[in-house]
């Protein structure tokens, strides 16, 4: 983002795409220095100094870009400072998010009536769509042009607190004891899974206050917001910082340790109150659903069950989820793969998606490698493993090539022409032919 000519918006968009393609890789891998007078880190390492220089150059470019200027540069500087305050490297995805937010600040703000209509459409989508299926692309396109004060007032109006609730005493079954054991085992991986910056020395638990956004428990909205919005590098945009705050998110996303802790907490509540929750569904589906959300802080979908016996179907789904968790956790403990289990098996927003994802994790993914594959075919199959782990939307050339190098160097496969065996090397993986094949022929990633 440097040069002698005055930078324009086209240059900036190109730079944003470049940073997005870096994904979660640090912008500088080898960063405290003052960022135009603002201290962004207390680290004096060469990486920190190099990072500060890079970020300073970006800020100067923003200041010189036509249509942005000092205001946008101040926003970018402040955002970079917030991200790097903890002495950790800033990633390409985070830089892209900040720059995207700066550009978005140029857009026209909606009128009050148009903003109210847009917010109502947003709320209706969250109420009437299965959150695991609700992607960013389905949201109202002009949502981020809503006035922030109007959005804040709307969120306050639509969030309710359950003030009177009677919770029956927990029943400590064998399944509940298994979940308690899993919660204890998780503690040994606390630092490996990102620590607990939002909870300090306290174990992450759900808030004592029970809140709903319409009919959705706040905790489910939080999980959806973190999974669906942050992946689109939009979370630093003002509207999403405002919405995320009401859904229980801070300026930085929760760590994997914190997220898994809260999911285990919901499982524990489900196990300990299984009988009363089942009875609630048997008595009345609508009231039973509210009680389920209120008690476990997660969503479920009785409407996905047979209309002839929704209560029986959702109770069976609850029991299947608890049994599957117990079985997969015990297998992971016996096989010494608990860290992998905690880092890979906890995804999904609603109970049904969490059960499905846990089942998929337990089955694993077999790429079907064969020794008579060509090396390009073998590469494509192995990318399927990575795609299974992180999702197709997160594939980049950087993480694809890194994965192939880590897992395939030294393998023997056939060349593309004469069927002659070749040994796979890092150079073969990272060359332009491989990159073009995976990008242009198979459309596995975009640049």
C-alpha positions as a Python dict, from the first residue, in 0.01 Angstrom:
ca = {
    (1, 'X'): (0, 0, 0),
    (2, 'X'): (276, 239, -87),
    (3, 'X'): (394, 434, -390),
    (4, 'X'): (446, 782, -524),
    (5, 'X'): (98, 827, -679),
    (6, 'X'): (-203, 924, -470),
    (7, 'X'): (-383, 606, -356),
    (8, 'X'): (-744, 563, -464),
    (9, 'X'): (-1037, 343, -360),
    (10, 'X'): (-949, 78, -619),
    (11, 'X'): (-604, 38, -464),
    (12, 'X'): (-761, 10, -120),
    (13, 'X'): (-1013, -257, -220),
    (14, 'X'): (-732, -457, -378),
    (15, 'X'): (-531, -429, -57),
    (16, 'X'): (-830, -539, 152),
    (17, 'X'): (-864, -853, -59),
    (18, 'X'): (-496, -923, -13),
    (19, 'X'): (-525, -899, 365),
    (20, 'X'): (-841, -1113, 363),
    (21, 'X'): (-654, -1384, 173),
    (22, 'X'): (-402, -1396, 457),
    (23, 'X'): (-681, -1519, 685),
    (24, 'X'): (-568, -1570, 1044),
    (25, 'X'): (-197, -1555, 958),
    (26, 'X'): (-8, -1266, 1125),
    (27, 'X'): (58, -966, 901),
    (28, 'X'): (416, -966, 1030),
    (29, 'X'): (553, -1297, 1149),
    (30, 'X'): (890, -1174, 1273),
    (31, 'X'): (552, -670, 1671),
    (32, 'X'): (581, -211, 2067),
    (33, 'X'): (624, 85, 1898),
    (34, 'X'): (427, 405, 1888),
    (35, 'X'): (164, 418, 1617),
    (36, 'X'): (181, 788, 1534),
    (37, 'X'): (218, 872, 1900),
    (38, 'X'): (-13, 602, 2035),
    (39, 'X'): (152, 309, 2207),
    (40, 'X'): (5, -10, 2061),
    (41, 'X'): (216, -266, 2245),
    (42, 'X'): (469, -297, 2523),
    (43, 'X'): (668, -552, 2328),
    (44, 'X'): (1003, -439, 2196),
    (45, 'X'): (1059, -739, 1969),
    (46, 'X'): (1165, -704, 1606),
    (47, 'X'): (825, -841, 1503),
    (48, 'X'): (644, -569, 1700),
    (49, 'X'): (856, -296, 1546),
    (50, 'X'): (807, -433, 1197),
    (51, 'X'): (434, -466, 1258),
    (52, 'X'): (408, -109, 1385),
    (53, 'X'): (586, 14, 1071),
    (54, 'X'): (346, -178, 848),
    (55, 'X'): (41, -47, 1033),
    (56, 'X'): (179, 305, 1027),
    (57, 'X'): (218, 283, 649),
    (58, 'X'): (-141, 164, 619),
    (59, 'X'): (-266, 458, 827),
    (60, 'X'): (-72, 704, 611),
    (61, 'X'): (-220, 543, 299),
    (62, 'X'): (-572, 579, 441),
    (63, 'X'): (-504, 945, 519),
    (64, 'X'): (-391, 1006, 161),
    (65, 'X'): (-674, 811, -5),
    (66, 'X'): (-925, 1034, -180),
    (67, 'X'): (-1254, 1041, 11),
    (68, 'X'): (-1112, 905, 339),
    (69, 'X'): (-862, 1143, 497),
    (70, 'X'): (-790, 1219, 864),
    (71, 'X'): (-1119, 1093, 1008),
    (72, 'X'): (-1085, 747, 856),
    (73, 'X'): (-715, 738, 946),
    (74, 'X'): (-800, 812, 1312),
    (75, 'X'): (-1057, 532, 1312),
    (76, 'X'): (-807, 287, 1163),
    (77, 'X'): (-535, 395, 1406),
    (78, 'X'): (-767, 353, 1705),
    (79, 'X'): (-887, 12, 1584),
    (80, 'X'): (-533, -114, 1529),
    (81, 'X'): (-441, 8, 1875),
    (82, 'X'): (-732, -182, 2031),
    (83, 'X'): (-641, -505, 1853),
    (84, 'X'): (-268, -496, 1932),
    (85, 'X'): (-305, -376, 2292),
    (86, 'X'): (-258, -730, 2423),
    (87, 'X'): (82, -770, 2256),
    (88, 'X'): (-45, -1027, 2012),
    (89, 'X'): (16, -1014, 1636),
    (90, 'X'): (-256, -862, 1421),
    (91, 'X'): (-387, -1095, 1150),
    (92, 'X'): (-465, -1028, 786),
    (93, 'X'): (-835, -1089, 854),
    (94, 'X'): (-835, -823, 1127),
    (95, 'X'): (-658, -565, 909),
    (96, 'X'): (-911, -633, 633),
    (97, 'X'): (-1197, -588, 881),
    (98, 'X'): (-1066, -251, 998),
    (99, 'X'): (-1010, -124, 644),
    (100, 'X'): (-1352, -249, 534),
    (101, 'X'): (-1511, -67, 827),
    (102, 'X'): (-1327, 254, 731),
    (103, 'X'): (-1454, 233, 374),
    (104, 'X'): (-1804, 148, 489),
    (105, 'X'): (-1811, 465, 697),
    (106, 'X'): (-1845, 658, 370),
    (107, 'X'): (-2188, 516, 292),
    (108, 'X'): (-2504, 723, 326),
    (109, 'X'): (-2697, 672, 647),
    (110, 'X'): (-3057, 550, 613),
    (111, 'X'): (-3349, 773, 703),
    (112, 'X'): (-3532, 685, 1026),
    (113, 'X'): (-3828, 511, 852),
    (114, 'X'): (-3597, 314, 621),
    (115, 'X'): (-3375, 222, 915),
    (116, 'X'): (-3674, 101, 1120),
    (117, 'X'): (-3793, -116, 830),
    (118, 'X'): (-3445, -263, 786),
    (119, 'X'): (-3414, -344, 1156),
    (120, 'X'): (-3756, -508, 1156),
    (121, 'X'): (-3649, -724, 860),
    (122, 'X'): (-3330, -820, 1045),
    (123, 'X'): (-3524, -915, 1359),
    (124, 'X'): (-3777, -1117, 1159),
    (125, 'X'): (-3498, -1317, 996),
    (126, 'X'): (-3346, -1400, 1334),
    (127, 'X'): (-3687, -1509, 1467),
    (128, 'X'): (-3806, -1711, 1169),
    (129, 'X'): (-3489, -1866, 1026),
    (130, 'X'): (-3291, -2156, 1168),
    (131, 'X'): (-2982, -1968, 1282),
    (132, 'X'): (-2743, -2235, 1154),
    (133, 'X'): (-2883, -2164, 806),
    (134, 'X'): (-2886, -1785, 837),
    (135, 'X'): (-2583, -1656, 645),
    (136, 'X'): (-2461, -1298, 626),
    (137, 'X'): (-2559, -1278, 260),
    (138, 'X'): (-2928, -1326, 355),
    (139, 'X'): (-2939, -1021, 584),
    (140, 'X'): (-3077, -685, 461),
    (141, 'X'): (-2808, -534, 241),
    (142, 'X'): (-2840, -187, 391),
    (143, 'X'): (-2838, -299, 755),
    (144, 'X'): (-2499, -143, 818),
    (145, 'X'): (-2624, 196, 698),
    (146, 'X'): (-2872, 217, 987),
    (147, 'X'): (-2811, 500, 1233),
    (148, 'X'): (-2625, 359, 1535),
    (149, 'X'): (-2848, 534, 1792),
    (150, 'X'): (-3155, 399, 1615),
    (151, 'X'): (-3006, 47, 1611),
    (152, 'X'): (-2920, 72, 1981),
    (153, 'X'): (-3274, 182, 2071),
    (154, 'X'): (-3418, -101, 1860),
    (155, 'X'): (-3203, -364, 2032),
    (156, 'X'): (-3296, -233, 2378),
    (157, 'X'): (-3665, -244, 2287),
    (158, 'X'): (-3648, -602, 2158),
    (159, 'X'): (-3438, -760, 2432),
    (160, 'X'): (-3635, -886, 2729),
    (161, 'X'): (-3520, -1022, 3066),
    (162, 'X'): (-3691, -1316, 3234),
    (163, 'X'): (-3741, -1188, 3588),
    (164, 'X'): (-3950, -1465, 3744),
    (165, 'X'): (-3843, -1821, 3684),
    (166, 'X'): (-3866, -2140, 3887),
    (167, 'X'): (-3603, -2401, 3803),
    (168, 'X'): (-3653, -2748, 3946),
    (169, 'X'): (-3356, -2899, 4131),
    (170, 'X'): (-3100, -3070, 3905),
    (171, 'X'): (-3095, -3446, 3868),
    (172, 'X'): (-2735, -3571, 3870),
    (173, 'X'): (-2753, -3867, 3633),
    (174, 'X'): (-2461, -4069, 3496),
    (175, 'X'): (-2470, -3849, 3185),
    (176, 'X'): (-2454, -3534, 3397),
    (177, 'X'): (-2154, -3674, 3585),
    (178, 'X'): (-1983, -3747, 3251),
    (179, 'X'): (-2033, -3386, 3144),
    (180, 'X'): (-1894, -3263, 3477),
    (181, 'X'): (-1588, -3480, 3407),
    (182, 'X'): (-1551, -3325, 3061),
    (183, 'X'): (-1567, -2976, 3212),
    (184, 'X'): (-1283, -3068, 3448),
    (185, 'X'): (-1077, -3222, 3166),
    (186, 'X'): (-1116, -2908, 2957),
    (187, 'X'): (-920, -2706, 3214),
    (188, 'X'): (-590, -2871, 3119),
    (189, 'X'): (-624, -2724, 2769),
    (190, 'X'): (-723, -2375, 2880),
    (191, 'X'): (-412, -2198, 2752),
    (192, 'X'): (-382, -2411, 2438),
    (193, 'X'): (-737, -2307, 2343),
    (194, 'X'): (-678, -1935, 2392),
    (195, 'X'): (-720, -1881, 2765),
    (196, 'X'): (-1001, -1687, 2927),
    (197, 'X'): (-946, -1312, 2877),
    (198, 'X'): (-1317, -1233, 2923),
    (199, 'X'): (-1359, -1429, 3248),
    (200, 'X'): (-1015, -1406, 3412),
    (201, 'X'): (-958, -1678, 3669),
    (202, 'X'): (-1328, -1764, 3682),
    (203, 'X'): (-1463, -2054, 3483),
    (204, 'X'): (-1683, -1930, 3195),
    (205, 'X'): (-2052, -1971, 3274),
    (206, 'X'): (-2377, -1827, 3145),
    (207, 'X'): (-2496, -1502, 3297),
    (208, 'X'): (-2741, -1521, 3587),
    (209, 'X'): (-2967, -1290, 3385),
    (210, 'X'): (-3182, -1477, 3134),
    (211, 'X'): (-3237, -1261, 2826),
    (212, 'X'): (-3413, -1310, 2494),
    (213, 'X'): (-3401, -1124, 2162),
    (214, 'X'): (-3760, -1181, 2060),
    (215, 'X'): (-3799, -1558, 2101),
    (216, 'X'): (-3427, -1637, 2074),
    (217, 'X'): (-3205, -1678, 2382),
    (218, 'X'): (-2929, -1420, 2380),
    (219, 'X'): (-2665, -1693, 2404),
    (220, 'X'): (-2778, -1845, 2073),
    (221, 'X'): (-2773, -1503, 1907),
    (222, 'X'): (-2420, -1455, 2042),
    (223, 'X'): (-2300, -1787, 1898),
    (224, 'X'): (-2463, -1706, 1564),
    (225, 'X'): (-2314, -1357, 1557),
    (226, 'X'): (-1964, -1484, 1635),
    (227, 'X'): (-1980, -1774, 1389),
    (228, 'X'): (-2155, -1605, 1097),
    (229, 'X'): (-2061, -1239, 1117),
    (230, 'X'): (-1703, -1245, 1238),
    (231, 'X'): (-1612, -1490, 960),
    (232, 'X'): (-1707, -1218, 713),
    (233, 'X'): (-1447, -979, 864),
    (234, 'X'): (-1731, -741, 949),
    (235, 'X'): (-1731, -755, 1324),
    (236, 'X'): (-1529, -438, 1367),
    (237, 'X'): (-1790, -238, 1176),
    (238, 'X'): (-1982, -8, 1411),
    (239, 'X'): (-2327, -162, 1358),
    (240, 'X'): (-2199, -510, 1443),
    (241, 'X'): (-2010, -388, 1746),
    (242, 'X'): (-2340, -240, 1867),
    (243, 'X'): (-2549, -551, 1790),
    (244, 'X'): (-2278, -784, 1919),
    (245, 'X'): (-2265, -595, 2247),
    (246, 'X'): (-2635, -663, 2305),
    (247, 'X'): (-2579, -1029, 2218),
    (248, 'X'): (-2307, -1054, 2482),
    (249, 'X'): (-1996, -1008, 2268),
    (250, 'X'): (-1715, -765, 2346),
    (251, 'X'): (-1484, -592, 2102),
    (252, 'X'): (-1282, -913, 2073),
    (253, 'X'): (-1425, -1254, 1996),
    (254, 'X'): (-1441, -1521, 2261),
    (255, 'X'): (-1160, -1774, 2268),
    (256, 'X'): (-1214, -2138, 2184),
    (257, 'X'): (-1173, -2229, 2551),
    (258, 'X'): (-1446, -1982, 2650),
    (259, 'X'): (-1677, -2099, 2375),
    (260, 'X'): (-1635, -2470, 2454),
    (261, 'X'): (-1683, -2396, 2826),
    (262, 'X'): (-2019, -2231, 2759),
    (263, 'X'): (-2130, -2512, 2528),
    (264, 'X'): (-2044, -2766, 2797),
    (265, 'X'): (-2240, -2554, 3044),
    (266, 'X'): (-2547, -2579, 2819),
    (267, 'X'): (-2498, -2955, 2793),
    (268, 'X'): (-2472, -2983, 3170),
    (269, 'X'): (-2798, -2790, 3212),
    (270, 'X'): (-2965, -3009, 2952),
    (271, 'X'): (-2853, -3327, 3129),
    (272, 'X'): (-2944, -3209, 3481),
    (273, 'X'): (-3291, -3086, 3380),
    (274, 'X'): (-3370, -3345, 3113),
    (275, 'X'): (-3680, -3484, 3287),
    (276, 'X'): (-3845, -3148, 3356),
    (277, 'X'): (-3766, -3029, 3002),
    (278, 'X'): (-3920, -3346, 2855),
    (279, 'X'): (-4231, -3300, 3066),
    (280, 'X'): (-4257, -2939, 2949),
    (281, 'X'): (-4257, -3045, 2584),
    (282, 'X'): (-4518, -3314, 2654),
    (283, 'X'): (-4750, -3062, 2817),
    (284, 'X'): (-4716, -2783, 2557),
    (285, 'X'): (-4470, -2749, 2269),
    (286, 'X'): (-4456, -2368, 2272),
    (287, 'X'): (-4413, -2337, 2648),
    (288, 'X'): (-4174, -2633, 2646),
    (289, 'X'): (-3954, -2461, 2386),
    (290, 'X'): (-3941, -2142, 2590),
    (291, 'X'): (-3849, -2343, 2900),
    (292, 'X'): (-3580, -2532, 2705),
    (293, 'X'): (-3421, -2209, 2579),
    (294, 'X'): (-3447, -2045, 2919),
    (295, 'X'): (-3289, -2340, 3099),
    (296, 'X'): (-3013, -2450, 2860),
    (297, 'X'): (-2941, -2115, 2686),
    (298, 'X'): (-2953, -2280, 2345),
    (299, 'X'): (-3211, -2324, 2071),
    (300, 'X'): (-3387, -2635, 1948),
    (301, 'X'): (-3641, -2685, 1671),
    (302, 'X'): (-3946, -2901, 1749),
    (303, 'X'): (-4086, -2804, 1408),
    (304, 'X'): (-3818, -3023, 1247),
    (305, 'X'): (-3979, -3328, 1410),
    (306, 'X'): (-4278, -3522, 1279),
    (307, 'X'): (-4598, -3323, 1314),
    (308, 'X'): (-4763, -3635, 1458),
    (309, 'X'): (-4538, -3634, 1765),
    (310, 'X'): (-4324, -3322, 1795),
    (311, 'X'): (-4278, -3371, 2169),
    (312, 'X'): (-4159, -3729, 2132),
    (313, 'X'): (-3927, -3632, 1847),
    (314, 'X'): (-3758, -3345, 2032),
    (315, 'X'): (-3720, -3555, 2350),
    (316, 'X'): (-3555, -3830, 2146),
    (317, 'X'): (-3324, -3569, 1988),
    (318, 'X'): (-3227, -3442, 2335),
    (319, 'X'): (-3147, -3793, 2455),
    (320, 'X'): (-2953, -3880, 2138),
    (321, 'X'): (-2740, -3569, 2175),
    (322, 'X'): (-2654, -3652, 2537),
    (323, 'X'): (-2570, -4015, 2455),
    (324, 'X'): (-2358, -3917, 2154),
    (325, 'X'): (-2164, -3664, 2360),
    (326, 'X'): (-2094, -3918, 2635),
    (327, 'X'): (-1974, -4180, 2386),
    (328, 'X'): (-1750, -3947, 2183),
    (329, 'X'): (-1601, -3784, 2494),
    (330, 'X'): (-1522, -4120, 2655),
    (331, 'X'): (-1358, -4243, 2332),
    (332, 'X'): (-1146, -3927, 2313),
    (333, 'X'): (-1036, -3968, 2674),
    (334, 'X'): (-945, -4334, 2626),
    (335, 'X'): (-754, -4261, 2303),
    (336, 'X'): (-567, -3957, 2433),
    (337, 'X'): (-729, -3719, 2183),
    (338, 'X'): (-909, -3484, 2422),
    (339, 'X'): (-742, -3169, 2288),
    (340, 'X'): (-856, -3252, 1935),
    (341, 'X'): (-1203, -3331, 2070),
    (342, 'X'): (-1236, -2998, 2249),
    (343, 'X'): (-1095, -2801, 1955),
    (344, 'X'): (-1296, -2969, 1677),
    (345, 'X'): (-1620, -3118, 1808),
    (346, 'X'): (-1801, -2805, 1932),
    (347, 'X'): (-1970, -2616, 1650),
    (348, 'X'): (-2324, -2528, 1551),
    (349, 'X'): (-2579, -2287, 1697),
    (350, 'X'): (-2891, -2492, 1776),
    (351, 'X'): (-2905, -2828, 1952),
    (352, 'X'): (-2978, -3017, 1629),
    (353, 'X'): (-2677, -2866, 1451),
    (354, 'X'): (-2450, -2933, 1750),
    (355, 'X'): (-2565, -3296, 1752),
    (356, 'X'): (-2513, -3326, 1375),
    (357, 'X'): (-2166, -3168, 1390),
    (358, 'X'): (-2067, -3391, 1683),
    (359, 'X'): (-2183, -3697, 1489),
    (360, 'X'): (-1986, -3584, 1185),
    (361, 'X'): (-1678, -3536, 1402),
    (362, 'X'): (-1716, -3885, 1548),
    (363, 'X'): (-1732, -4038, 1200),
    (364, 'X'): (-1435, -3840, 1077),
    (365, 'X'): (-1348, -3769, 715),
    (366, 'X'): (-1184, -4025, 489),
    (367, 'X'): (-1039, -3858, 177),
    (368, 'X'): (-1003, -4195, 5),
    (369, 'X'): (-633, -4164, -85),
    (370, 'X'): (-498, -4423, -334),
    (371, 'X'): (-138, -4488, -429),
    (372, 'X'): (-230, -4483, -798),
    (373, 'X'): (-369, -4127, -772),
    (374, 'X'): (-185, -3854, -955),
    (375, 'X'): (-31, -3600, -722),
    (376, 'X'): (-284, -3333, -824),
    (377, 'X'): (-573, -3570, -749),
    (378, 'X'): (-410, -3649, -414),
    (379, 'X'): (-380, -3276, -340),
    (380, 'X'): (-749, -3223, -418),
    (381, 'X'): (-850, -3511, -189),
    (382, 'X'): (-636, -3382, 97),
    (383, 'X'): (-783, -3033, 60),
    (384, 'X'): (-1114, -3206, 133),
    (385, 'X'): (-979, -3293, 478),
    (386, 'X'): (-898, -2928, 546),
    (387, 'X'): (-1234, -2821, 405),
    (388, 'X'): (-1403, -3061, 646),
    (389, 'X'): (-1209, -2913, 939),
    (390, 'X'): (-1243, -2538, 874),
    (391, 'X'): (-1524, -2498, 620),
    (392, 'X'): (-1501, -2418, 250),
    (393, 'X'): (-1556, -2046, 310),
    (394, 'X'): (-1227, -2030, 504),
    (395, 'X'): (-1005, -2193, 242),
    (396, 'X'): (-716, -1978, 116),
    (397, 'X'): (-406, -2066, -83),
    (398, 'X'): (-198, -2002, 227),
    (399, 'X'): (-378, -2246, 457),
    (400, 'X'): (-424, -2500, 176),
    (401, 'X'): (-55, -2506, 83),
    (402, 'X'): (49, -2510, 450),
    (403, 'X'): (-182, -2806, 514),
    (404, 'X'): (-49, -2998, 214),
    (405, 'X'): (312, -2933, 313),
    (406, 'X'): (246, -3045, 670),
    (407, 'X'): (69, -3367, 570),
    (408, 'X'): (196, -3478, 228),
    (409, 'X'): (566, -3402, 184),
    (410, 'X'): (744, -3731, 123),
    (411, 'X'): (445, -3914, -23),
    (412, 'X'): (480, -4096, -355),
    (413, 'X'): (214, -4044, -620),
    (414, 'X'): (203, -4052, -1001),
    (415, 'X'): (283, -3762, -1232),
    (416, 'X'): (15, -3614, -1455),
    (417, 'X'): (139, -3753, -1787),
    (418, 'X'): (323, -4083, -1792),
    (419, 'X'): (211, -4235, -1467),
    (420, 'X'): (567, -4219, -1335),
    (421, 'X'): (599, -4216, -954),
    (422, 'X'): (710, -3882, -811),
    (423, 'X'): (794, -3784, -456),
    (424, 'X'): (587, -3493, -326),
    (425, 'X'): (800, -3198, -214),
    (426, 'X'): (719, -2855, -77),
    (427, 'X'): (823, -2702, -409),
    (428, 'X'): (578, -2926, -595),
    (429, 'X'): (299, -2824, -361),
    (430, 'X'): (364, -2451, -368),
    (431, 'X'): (425, -2413, -741),
    (432, 'X'): (196, -2214, -969),
    (433, 'X'): (62, -2520, -1153),
    (434, 'X'): (-79, -2665, -829),
    (435, 'X'): (-216, -2329, -723),
    (436, 'X'): (-389, -2272, -1059),
    (437, 'X'): (-532, -2626, -1067),
    (438, 'X'): (-693, -2599, -723),
    (439, 'X'): (-812, -2243, -785),
    (440, 'X'): (-920, -2239, -1151),
    (441, 'X'): (-1004, -2601, -1234),
    (442, 'X'): (-1160, -2713, -904),
    (443, 'X'): (-1270, -2371, -770),
    (444, 'X'): (-1159, -2466, -420),
    (445, 'X'): (-1063, -2109, -332),
    (446, 'X'): (-1067, -1759, -480),
    (447, 'X'): (-806, -1488, -501),
}
